[in-house]
Amino acid sequence: MAKRRPRTAARTLFDLDTTSPTDEDAGVQAYETIGGGDGRQGTAVAHDEGLVVVIDTELTPALRAEGDAREIQRAVQDLRRDAALELADRIELVADLGPDAARIGPFLDAVAAETLADGVRLGAPPAGWAQASVKLSGGEATIALRRVARVERPEPANA
């Protein structure tokens, strides 16, 4: 008899890609419900040893906007690295979000805080600034940044 590898229901949710039971060897019954009799459309369900987990998988406009803001944040961090900025360097950040500006706007303060930007100014990227394009759910955006101040780290004291 083969030894069964234990798995959790939560881990199984990451493996969902069909509408039929999967991973029977591990003793887990996992499936994604797409309007069937087992649940409502737009849910993912997994169960194991009496534990049932149901996740709403519907992507609302607010979730898409938050995801796009996180994608902008990731692109800014990549651009900071490409521009050889130090981790503590403060930046000015400009974003041309086009028609997505109103939708993503509520999340831009969080983007600024996470990327050490003094804020996010909307508009066309200034010439001479480091720039990158970002694919968003509603189209493409352009971001640009430049260092405002280099924050000097104190030398560690020898103990």
Secondary structure, 3 states (H helix, E strand, C coil): CCCCCCCCHHHHHCCCCCCCCECHHHCCEEEEECCCCCCCCCEEEEEECCEEEEEECCCCHHHHHHHHHHHHHHHHHHHHHHCCCCCCCEEEEEEECHHHHHHHHHHHHHHHHHHCEEEEEECCCCCCCEEEEEEECCEEEEEEEEEEECCCCCCCCCC
